[in-house]
């Protein structure tokens, strides 16, 4: 009986290592044990107003943050657990401008940023930018418009 358990354990470890290697080589989807980091930052040089940031998922509330110019906050989290998809929403407010948006949706940002395991959102005077590196270059949201933010 012990021999079967040992063989099953060895096979399980082999499959886990193989899946991990295939995911890295083939650019496959993130593995369930991968941890993503969600970064939010203030790229607005106007020092008269701090950037209000509030990010949350169904299970986790990251609390309200007030960021000055070039300040960043970040959180690390896992993705899909037993079929439950990870989904973070953020509210950004700056002076009279505000915007709510989906900051992380498992299967969207997780697939787009799988090579870095980092998702960056940066507020700028003309909108909110997205990227997988610390220099987000894709404008995804425009302040105060009822237009859905564009996807990656």
C-alpha positions as CSV (number, residue, x, y, z in Angstrom):
1,X,0.0,0.0,0.0
2,X,2.9,2.4,0.8
3,X,4.5,1.7,-2.5
4,X,1.3,2.9,-4.4
5,X,1.2,6.1,-2.3
6,X,4.8,6.8,-3.0
7,X,4.4,6.2,-6.7
8,X,1.3,8.5,-6.8
9,X,3.2,11.2,-5.0
10,X,6.1,11.0,-7.4
11,X,3.7,11.1,-10.4
12,X,1.9,14.1,-8.9
13,X,5.2,16.0,-8.4
14,X,6.3,15.2,-11.9
15,X,3.0,16.4,-13.4
16,X,3.2,19.7,-11.4
17,X,6.8,20.4,-12.6
18,X,5.8,19.5,-16.2
19,X,2.8,21.8,-16.1
20,X,4.9,24.6,-14.7
21,X,7.6,24.2,-17.4
22,X,5.1,24.0,-20.2
23,X,3.3,27.1,-18.9
24,X,6.6,29.1,-19.0
25,X,7.8,27.8,-22.3
26,X,4.5,28.0,-24.2
27,X,3.3,31.2,-22.6
28,X,0.3,29.3,-21.3
29,X,-2.2,30.6,-18.8
30,X,-1.0,31.4,-15.3
31,X,-1.0,28.4,-13.0
32,X,-3.3,28.4,-9.9
33,X,-0.4,28.9,-7.5
34,X,0.9,32.0,-9.4
35,X,0.6,35.2,-7.5
36,X,-0.2,38.5,-9.3
37,X,0.7,41.9,-8.0
38,X,-1.8,44.8,-8.7
39,X,0.0,48.2,-8.7
40,X,-1.8,51.5,-8.6
41,X,0.0,54.8,-8.8
42,X,-0.5,58.6,-9.2
43,X,1.2,60.1,-12.3
44,X,-0.6,63.4,-11.9
45,X,1.9,66.1,-11.1
46,X,-0.7,68.6,-9.8
47,X,0.0,68.6,-6.1
48,X,-3.2,70.4,-5.1
49,X,-5.1,67.1,-4.9
50,X,-4.1,63.7,-3.8
51,X,-5.3,60.7,-5.8
52,X,-8.0,58.8,-3.9
53,X,-7.8,55.0,-4.6
54,X,-10.1,52.3,-3.4
55,X,-9.6,48.8,-4.7
56,X,-11.5,45.7,-3.7
57,X,-12.7,42.2,-4.7
58,X,-15.6,40.2,-3.4
59,X,-13.4,38.8,-0.7
60,X,-10.8,41.5,-0.1
61,X,-11.0,45.2,0.5
62,X,-7.6,47.0,0.1
63,X,-9.0,50.1,1.9
64,X,-8.9,53.7,0.9
65,X,-5.4,55.0,-0.1
66,X,-4.4,58.7,-0.8
67,X,-1.5,58.9,-3.2
68,X,0.7,61.9,-3.9
69,X,2.6,62.3,-7.2
70,X,4.6,59.2,-8.2
71,X,3.5,57.3,-5.1
72,X,2.4,53.7,-5.6
73,X,0.6,51.0,-3.6
74,X,0.5,47.3,-4.5
75,X,-1.1,44.1,-3.4
76,X,-0.3,40.5,-4.1
77,X,-3.0,37.9,-4.6
78,X,-3.7,34.5,-6.2
79,X,-6.1,33.8,-9.0
80,X,-8.7,31.1,-9.6
81,X,-9.4,28.9,-6.7
82,X,-11.9,26.1,-7.2
83,X,-13.5,27.7,-10.2
84,X,-14.0,31.1,-8.4
85,X,-12.5,33.9,-10.6
86,X,-10.5,36.7,-9.1
87,X,-12.0,40.1,-9.9
88,X,-10.8,43.5,-8.5
89,X,-12.5,46.8,-9.1
90,X,-10.9,50.2,-8.3
91,X,-12.2,53.7,-7.8
92,X,-9.9,56.6,-8.7
93,X,-10.8,60.2,-7.7
94,X,-8.7,63.3,-8.4
95,X,-10.2,66.7,-7.6
96,X,-13.6,66.8,-9.4
97,X,-12.7,63.8,-11.7
98,X,-13.5,60.2,-10.9
99,X,-13.6,56.8,-12.5
100,X,-14.5,53.2,-11.5
101,X,-13.1,50.4,-13.5
102,X,-12.3,46.7,-13.5
103,X,-8.6,46.6,-12.5
104,X,-8.1,42.8,-12.6
105,X,-10.4,40.1,-14.1
106,X,-9.0,36.6,-14.1
107,X,-8.7,35.5,-17.7
108,X,-8.3,39.0,-19.0
109,X,-5.5,40.9,-17.3
110,X,-4.1,37.6,-16.0
111,X,-3.6,36.3,-19.5
112,X,-2.3,39.6,-20.9
113,X,0.2,40.0,-18.1
114,X,1.1,36.4,-17.5
115,X,4.8,36.9,-18.4
116,X,5.3,39.4,-15.6
117,X,2.6,38.5,-13.1
118,X,2.2,42.3,-12.6
119,X,-0.7,44.6,-13.5
120,X,-0.1,48.3,-13.4
121,X,-2.7,51.1,-13.3
122,X,-1.4,54.7,-13.4
123,X,-3.6,57.8,-13.1
124,X,-2.7,60.7,-15.5
125,X,-4.3,64.0,-16.2
126,X,-5.9,62.7,-19.4
127,X,-7.0,59.3,-18.1
128,X,-6.0,56.0,-16.5
129,X,-3.2,53.9,-18.1
130,X,-2.7,50.1,-18.0
131,X,0.4,47.9,-18.5
132,X,2.3,44.9,-17.4
133,X,5.4,46.8,-16.5
134,X,6.1,49.9,-14.4
135,X,5.6,52.1,-17.4
136,X,2.0,51.6,-18.3
137,X,1.5,52.9,-21.8
138,X,-2.0,51.9,-22.8
139,X,-4.8,54.4,-22.0
140,X,-7.7,52.3,-20.9
141,X,-10.0,54.8,-19.2
142,X,-11.0,58.5,-19.7
143,X,-12.1,60.4,-16.6
144,X,-15.8,61.0,-15.9
145,X,-17.1,59.3,-19.1
146,X,-19.7,56.6,-19.1
147,X,-17.8,54.7,-21.7
148,X,-16.5,51.3,-20.6
149,X,-12.8,51.2,-20.2
150,X,-11.2,49.4,-23.1
151,X,-9.6,46.0,-22.7
152,X,-6.0,45.0,-23.2
